Amino acid sequence: MRQINISKSVPVVGEYDVVVCGGGPAGFVAAVAAAREGARVALVERFGFLGGMATAGLVAPLSVFTYNKQLVIGGIPWEFIGRLVEMGGGHVEHPLGNVAFDPELYKLCMQRMAEEAGITLYMNSYLSGCTLCEGAIQEVVIENKNGSEALSARMFIDATGDADLAAMAGVEMQPQEGAPLQPLSTYFILGGVDTSSPLVHEAMHHNKQGENCHCLPIREALLARAEELGLPEFGGPWFCTTLHEGCVAVNMTRTAGNACDNRDYTRAESRLREDVFRMAAILRDNFEEFRGCYVAAVAPQAGIRETRRIKGVHTITADEYVSAYRYEDSISRGAHPIDIHATQGSSQVTIFLDSPAYVPYRSLIAPSHPNLLVAGRSLSADRKAFASLRVQASCMGTGQAAGVAAAQCAARGCTVQEADIEQLRSRLTAIGAQI
Ligand SMILES: Cc1cc2nc3c(=O)[nH]c(=O)nc-3n(C[C@H](O)[C@H](O)[C@H](O)COP(=O)(O)OP(=O)(O)OC[C@H]3O[C@@H](n4cnc5c(N)ncnc54)[C@H](O)[C@@H]3O)c2cc1C
């Protein structure tokens, strides 16, 4: 392929203690946590709103904050849920602590909390590169309508979900273990649904511990008539209330694809948009409860379950995870079942946990990079442990730990490998984390 060389000078428009890349569940919490510890924090986000998969992907509900009625993800994440509920934008389902939400109020709630924490927001800004000196990131480069800009910081947190910053900085990634990635799925919101019908009402509240929340009667009918209906590949279906009468978020489309390959993601996203309308028509034509339904919204981006994960100082294994191994440097927890969706077909492997698992600090850092932490779904875990930790409450929990750790390391002038674990854990406990 023909190559071109570009060299340009880029203005450094801000200097911070901590720069967080990605404003999804993990990045938002990481930024708030670091700012509340006294760090000067910038948050870079490619969209014009926060929330990541919850808002750009319409992924609902937010799972799992409690287990057997006990809080497993506390502190800033749980405070956010409280604020959202107060605004009329969230509904906590017990006993699992799954949270159904209104995506627009979710965006507003995150924006307010970020502003209150004094975070400098670089929205509509795409992370495109970084500069390095002896393994340490010096600046990140972002692209927006101002052109190319750089932000410097002592500490960086990669919360892009896809480990974009870590990949740009040359961090080693997890091998793919020969298994294909979990499929992509575009969520959509249907209006005009009979949400008071027993079938939809039961399916749209994710409140059962130890059970898959898919809508079994519709699933069985679809599987039985898939060919006759011309049904595209599907999963679930899962329905979730958006807190508005007649509206449900639908998780049903799926296709194989790699979201870190631009052309493949484009192909998959186009196909999934077609499937959204096909599936809405199938629901409308075949199920009484959906007779008057219409597509009220398609998620701005196709939902991404799995891409890159770093090879950290420690990689969480499935054995450690399911046995709830308690690490000395535990900084967060996870209570969602291990949930692996087949790349092709509508099947899924679900392993329910006997007790909530633990997450070590060492899974958020690479051995090679002194001022980089990751938060959210690109942490260091094997495929099975990841398949539980990828949910939003768990991502928020690792965001909280990464934010506090980054602020502490910046203040002490130490590397992330030299973090004072006792100080970190004691601060996390003080702010409400369950570790
Ligand atoms: C179909 C599907 C169903 C799911 N079901 C559930 C469920 O029921 N419950 C649940 O809790 N979780 C569920 N999940 C998982 C969950 O949504 C994600 O794993 C979680 O949101 C990951 O959080 P994160 O903060 O790590 O990343 P993300 O939510 O992906 O956030 C990353 C943020 O970084 C930004 N970003 C990315 N790259 C760049 C860049 N280069 N420059 C600037 N910004 C960038 C993105 O715009 C985004 O805002 C589901 C996911 C999918 C796809």
The ligand as an ORCA input file, in Angstrom:
! r2SCAN-3c Opt
* xyz 0 1
  C     -25.263     -5.719     23.010
  C     -24.692     -5.431     24.358
  C     -25.411     -5.762     25.478
  C     -24.921     -5.464     26.732
  N     -25.684     -5.723     27.821
  C     -25.314     -5.193     29.001
  C     -26.209     -5.244     30.100
  O     -27.311     -5.772     30.023
  N     -25.794     -4.658     31.258
  C     -24.598     -4.044     31.367
  O     -24.309     -3.475     32.420
  N     -23.715     -4.038     30.364
  C     -24.055     -4.588     29.181
  N     -23.188     -4.536     28.126
  C     -21.759     -4.174     28.338
  C     -21.480     -2.704     28.566
  O     -22.380     -1.869     27.875
  C     -20.054     -2.301     28.169
  O     -19.137     -3.331     28.313
  C     -19.620     -1.117     29.031
  O     -20.396      0.004     28.682
  C     -18.158     -0.799     28.876
  O     -17.887      0.406     29.557
  P     -16.568      1.211     29.254
  O     -16.676      2.491     29.979
  O     -15.403      0.338     29.465
  O     -16.630      1.448     27.667
  P     -17.730      2.197     26.770
  O     -19.072      2.159     27.386
  O     -17.572      1.618     25.402
  O     -17.217      3.709     26.761
  C     -16.063      4.063     26.046
  C     -16.137      5.565     25.760
  O     -14.943      5.970     25.110
  C     -15.255      6.737     23.944
  N     -14.190      6.492     22.977
  C     -13.829      5.319     22.423
  N     -12.772      5.483     21.604
  C     -12.453      6.805     21.628
  C     -11.460      7.597     20.995
  N     -10.551      7.060     20.177
  N     -11.446      8.909     21.252
  C     -12.345      9.499     22.091
  N     -13.322      8.783     22.728
  C     -13.367      7.452     22.506
  C     -16.603      6.186     23.495
  O     -17.310      7.100     22.690
  C     -17.293      5.909     24.831
  O     -17.957      7.052     25.327
  C     -23.646     -4.845     26.856
  C     -22.914     -4.506     25.718
  C     -23.439     -4.785     24.481
  C     -22.673     -4.369     23.270
*
